[in-house]
Amino acid sequence: MLHDSPMRSDAPNPQPRADTPTTDMPDVGRRIRRLREERGLSLSELARRAGIGKATLSGLENGTRNPTLETLWAVTAQLGVPLAAAVGTGPVAHGAAVQGVLLEVFEEEGATYELYRLVVPAGTSQTSPAHPEGVTEHLTVFTGTLRAGPAGAPLLAGPGEHVSWRSDVPHTYAAGDQDVHAGLLIRYPRRP
């Protein structure tokens, strides 16, 4: 499926801010609460498994906290669902460095895929928590140079280059001396 809004290098590049909402927090919170309750997990248990504070998770579920992308990934990983199950499609999500827009979620037999447009501002980096077992990331750089992949052994990609890695370990994204624009495809294998 083609979109009328291709990745553009001349698009505005807002810098991430700690007080910028990641997405529509009340909707995200309701989705996370529903997913948690469907799995029979208490607030305390999910917070413990995700490695975040109970107050942080409570604020997220109530729509009063603006979580980072890393927090959302940690929570959804413990729920065993793709990030899109919590955030829906379209909103800008901010991590410590990575700014992502979820463009599409699609499924095929055995896997769910999320396609993101990413911007990583020059000189910034972040380490993301491990996804569930078997999740892989496939990144194509359009502009800039990015080190991405397992935190202990990131791969280097420049314009037009592609890198892939298993992201069921902590993984990093680090921009060189110019902003990076990239496409990221995350593949989540379906659990039986």
NORLIN-V403676 format. One record per pair of residues at least 24 apart in sequence whose ideal C-beta (glycine too) atoms are under 10 Angstrom apart, sorted by sequence separation. I is the first residue (numbers start at 1). J is the second residue. If there is no record, write none. Layout:
i=I j=J
i=I j=J
//
This chain:
i=33 j=57
i=37 j=61
i=50 j=74
i=51 j=75
i=69 j=93
i=70 j=94
i=71 j=95
i=97 j=121
i=111 j=135
i=118 j=142
i=119 j=143
i=120 j=144
i=127 j=151
i=138 j=162
i=139 j=163
i=140 j=164
i=148 j=172
i=149 j=173
i=32 j=57
i=33 j=58
i=36 j=61
i=49 j=74
i=50 j=75
i=68 j=93
i=69 j=94
i=70 j=95
i=82 j=107
i=89 j=114
i=92 j=117
i=93 j=118
i=94 j=119
i=95 j=120
i=99 j=124
i=111 j=136
i=113 j=138
i=117 j=142
i=119 j=144
i=138 j=163
i=139 j=164
i=147 j=172
i=148 j=173
i=157 j=182
i=49 j=75
i=50 j=76
i=51 j=77
i=52 j=78
i=60 j=86
i=67 j=93
i=68 j=94
i=69 j=95
i=70 j=96
i=89 j=115
i=97 j=123
i=98 j=124
i=120 j=146
i=137 j=163
i=138 j=164
i=139 j=165
i=146 j=172
i=147 j=173
i=148 j=174
i=33 j=60
i=34 j=61
i=47 j=74
i=50 j=77
i=51 j=78
i=67 j=94
i=68 j=95
i=69 j=96
i=85 j=112
i=87 j=114
i=92 j=119
i=97 j=124
i=98 j=125
i=120 j=147
i=127 j=154
i=137 j=164
i=138 j=165
i=146 j=173
i=147 j=174
i=148 j=175
i=29 j=57
i=32 j=60
i=33 j=61
i=46 j=74
i=47 j=75
i=49 j=77
i=50 j=78
i=66 j=94
i=68 j=96
i=69 j=97
i=70 j=98
i=84 j=112
i=96 j=124
i=97 j=125
i=98 j=126
i=118 j=146
i=120 j=148
i=136 j=164
i=137 j=165
i=146 j=174
i=147 j=175
i=29 j=58
i=32 j=61
i=33 j=62
i=46 j=75
i=49 j=78
i=50 j=79
i=69 j=98
i=82 j=111
i=84 j=113
i=85 j=114
i=95 j=124
i=96 j=125
i=97 j=126
i=125 j=154
i=136 j=165
i=137 j=166
i=138 j=167
i=145 j=174
i=146 j=175
i=147 j=176
i=29 j=59
i=31 j=61
i=33 j=63
i=48 j=78
i=49 j=79
i=68 j=98
i=69 j=99
i=82 j=112
i=84 j=114
i=96 j=126
i=97 j=127
i=98 j=128
i=118 j=148
i=135 j=165
i=136 j=166
i=137 j=167
i=145 j=175
i=146 j=176
i=29 j=60
i=30 j=61
i=47 j=78
i=69 j=100
i=81 j=112
i=82 j=113
i=83 j=114
i=84 j=115
i=95 j=126
i=96 j=127
i=97 j=128
i=135 j=166
i=136 j=167
i=144 j=175
i=145 j=176
i=28 j=60
i=29 j=61
i=30 j=62
i=46 j=78
i=82 j=114
i=84 j=116
i=94 j=126
i=95 j=127
i=96 j=128
i=134 j=166
i=135 j=167
i=136 j=168
i=144 j=176
i=145 j=177
i=148 j=180
i=28 j=61
i=29 j=62
i=30 j=63
i=45 j=78
i=46 j=79
i=83 j=116
i=95 j=128
i=133 j=166
i=134 j=167
i=135 j=168
i=144 j=177
i=145 j=178
i=147 j=180
i=25 j=59
i=29 j=63
i=134 j=168
i=135 j=169
i=137 j=171
i=139 j=173
i=141 j=175
i=144 j=178
i=146 j=180
i=148 j=182
i=25 j=60
i=26 j=61
i=28 j=63
i=29 j=64
i=32 j=67
i=131 j=166
i=132 j=167
i=133 j=168
i=143 j=178
i=144 j=179
i=145 j=180
i=146 j=181
i=25 j=61
i=26 j=62
i=27 j=63
i=29 j=65
i=130 j=166
i=131 j=167
i=132 j=168
i=133 j=169
i=135 j=171
i=137 j=173
i=143 j=179
i=144 j=180
i=146 j=182
i=148 j=184
i=25 j=62
i=26 j=63
i=28 j=65
i=41 j=78
i=130 j=167
i=131 j=168
i=143 j=180
i=144 j=181
i=22 j=60
i=25 j=63
i=26 j=64
i=28 j=66
i=29 j=67
i=41 j=79
i=129 j=167
i=130 j=168
i=131 j=169
i=142 j=180
i=143 j=181
i=144 j=182
i=24 j=63
i=25 j=64
i=28 j=67
i=36 j=75
i=39 j=78
i=128 j=167
i=130 j=169
i=131 j=170
i=141 j=180
i=142 j=181
i=143 j=182
i=25 j=65
i=32 j=72
i=35 j=75
i=39 j=79
i=129 j=169
i=130 j=170
i=131 j=171
i=141 j=181
i=142 j=182
i=25 j=66
i=35 j=76
i=38 j=79
i=39 j=80
i=129 j=170
i=130 j=171
i=139 j=180
i=141 j=182
i=142 j=183
i=21 j=63
i=25 j=67
i=36 j=78
i=39 j=81
i=128 j=170
i=129 j=171
i=140 j=182
i=141 j=183
i=22 j=65
i=23 j=66
i=32 j=75
i=35 j=78
i=36 j=79
i=38 j=81
i=127 j=170
i=128 j=171
i=139 j=182
i=140 j=183
i=21 j=65
i=22 j=66
i=23 j=67
i=28 j=72
i=32 j=76
i=35 j=79
i=127 j=171
i=128 j=172
i=139 j=183
i=140 j=184
i=21 j=66
i=22 j=67
i=31 j=76
i=35 j=80
i=126 j=171
i=127 j=172
i=128 j=173
i=138 j=183
i=139 j=184
i=140 j=185
i=20 j=66
i=21 j=67
i=22 j=68
i=23 j=69
i=35 j=81
i=126 j=172
i=127 j=173
i=138 j=184
i=139 j=185
i=19 j=66
i=22 j=69
i=28 j=75
i=32 j=79
i=125 j=172
i=126 j=173
i=127 j=174
i=137 j=184
i=138 j=185
i=139 j=186
i=18 j=66
i=31 j=79
i=83 j=131
i=98 j=146
i=125 j=173
i=126 j=174
i=137 j=185
i=138 j=186
i=17 j=66
i=22 j=71
i=23 j=72
i=32 j=81
i=82 j=131
i=124 j=173
i=125 j=174
i=126 j=175
i=136 j=185
i=137 j=186
i=138 j=187
i=18 j=68
i=22 j=72
i=31 j=81
i=35 j=85
i=82 j=132
i=98 j=148
i=124 j=174
i=125 j=175
i=136 j=186
i=137 j=187
i=34 j=85
i=35 j=86
i=77 j=128
i=78 j=129
i=81 j=132
i=123 j=174
i=124 j=175
i=135 j=186
i=136 j=187
i=16 j=68
i=34 j=86
i=77 j=129
i=80 j=132
i=123 j=175
i=135 j=187
i=136 j=188
i=16 j=69
i=31 j=84
i=32 j=85
i=77 j=130
i=79 j=132
i=80 j=133
i=82 j=135
i=120 j=173
i=122 j=175
i=123 j=176
i=134 j=187
i=135 j=188
i=136 j=189
i=31 j=85
i=32 j=86
i=74 j=128
i=75 j=129
i=77 j=131
i=78 j=132
i=120 j=174
i=121 j=175
i=122 j=176
i=123 j=177
i=134 j=188
i=135 j=189
i=31 j=86
i=32 j=87
i=73 j=128
i=74 j=129
i=76 j=131
i=77 j=132
i=118 j=173
i=120 j=175
i=122 j=177
i=123 j=178
i=124 j=179
i=131 j=186
i=134 j=189
i=30 j=86
i=31 j=87
i=70 j=126
i=73 j=129
i=74 j=130
i=76 j=132
i=77 j=133
i=119 j=175
i=120 j=176
i=122 j=178
i=123 j=179
i=124 j=180
i=131 j=187
i=132 j=188
i=133 j=189
i=134 j=190
i=29 j=86
i=31 j=88
i=69 j=126
i=70 j=127
i=73 j=130
i=74 j=131
i=121 j=178
i=122 j=179
i=131 j=188
i=132 j=189
i=134 j=191
i=28 j=86
i=68 j=126
i=70 j=128
i=71 j=129
i=73 j=131
i=77 j=135
i=121 j=179
i=122 j=180
i=133 j=191
i=27 j=86
i=28 j=87
i=69 j=128
i=70 j=129
i=120 j=179
i=121 j=180
i=132 j=191
i=27 j=87
i=28 j=88
i=68 j=128
i=119 j=179
i=120 j=180
i=27 j=88
i=119 j=180
i=120 j=181
i=118 j=180
i=119 j=181
i=120 j=182
i=23 j=86
i=24 j=87
i=28 j=91
i=118 j=181
i=119 j=182
i=22 j=86
i=23 j=87
i=24 j=88
i=27 j=91
i=117 j=181
i=118 j=182
i=22 j=87
i=23 j=88
i=28 j=93
i=117 j=182
i=118 j=183
i=24 j=90
i=116 j=182
i=117 j=183
i=118 j=184
i=23 j=90
i=24 j=91
i=116 j=183
i=117 j=184
i=23 j=91
i=115 j=183
i=116 j=184
i=22 j=91
i=23 j=92
i=115 j=184
i=116 j=185
i=21 j=91
i=22 j=92
i=23 j=93
i=114 j=184
i=115 j=185
i=116 j=186
i=21 j=92
i=22 j=93
i=23 j=94
i=114 j=185
i=115 j=186
i=20 j=92
i=21 j=93
i=22 j=94
i=113 j=185
i=114 j=186
i=21 j=94
i=22 j=95
i=100 j=173
i=113 j=186
i=114 j=187
i=20 j=94
i=112 j=186
i=113 j=187
i=114 j=188
i=97 j=172
i=98 j=173
i=112 j=187
i=113 j=188
i=16 j=92
i=18 j=94
i=97 j=173
i=111 j=187
i=112 j=188
i=16 j=93
i=17 j=94
i=52 j=129
i=96 j=173
i=97 j=174
i=98 j=175
i=110 j=187
i=111 j=188
i=112 j=189
i=14 j=92
i=16 j=94
i=18 j=96
i=22 j=100
i=51 j=129
i=95 j=173
i=97 j=175
i=111 j=189
i=112 j=190
i=15 j=94
i=16 j=95
i=20 j=99
i=23 j=102
i=50 j=129
i=106 j=185
i=108 j=187
i=110 j=189
i=111 j=190
i=14 j=94
i=16 j=96
i=99 j=179
i=103 j=183
i=110 j=190
i=16 j=97
i=103 j=184
i=104 j=185
i=105 j=186
i=107 j=188
i=109 j=190
i=16 j=98
i=98 j=180
i=100 j=182
i=102 j=184
i=103 j=185
i=108 j=190
i=16 j=99
i=97 j=180
i=105 j=188
i=107 j=190
i=15 j=99
i=98 j=182
i=100 j=184
i=102 j=186
i=14 j=99
i=13 j=99
i=98 j=184
i=11 j=101
i=77 j=167
i=77 j=168
i=7 j=101
i=73 j=167
i=5 j=101
i=7 j=103
i=6 j=103
i=5 j=103
i=3 j=103
i=3 j=104
i=1 j=103
i=84 j=186
i=1 j=104
i=16 j=119
i=83 j=186
i=85 j=188
i=15 j=119
i=16 j=120
i=82 j=186
i=84 j=188
i=1 j=106
i=14 j=119
i=16 j=121
i=82 j=187
i=83 j=188
i=11 j=117
i=13 j=119
i=15 j=121
i=82 j=188
i=12 j=119
i=14 j=121
i=81 j=188
i=11 j=119
i=13 j=121
i=16 j=124
i=80 j=188
i=8 j=117
i=13 j=122
i=15 j=124
i=7 j=117
i=9 j=119
i=16 j=126
i=81 j=191
i=6 j=117
i=7 j=118
i=77 j=188
i=80 j=191
i=3 j=115
i=5 j=117
i=7 j=119
i=76 j=188
i=73 j=186
i=1 j=115
i=3 j=117
i=7 j=140
i=9 j=142
i=8 j=142
i=9 j=143
i=7 j=142
i=9 j=144
i=7 j=143
i=9 j=159
i=15 j=179
i=13 j=179
i=13 j=181
i=9 j=179
i=11 j=181
i=10 j=181
i=9 j=181
i=8 j=181
i=7 j=181
i=7 j=182
i=7 j=183
//
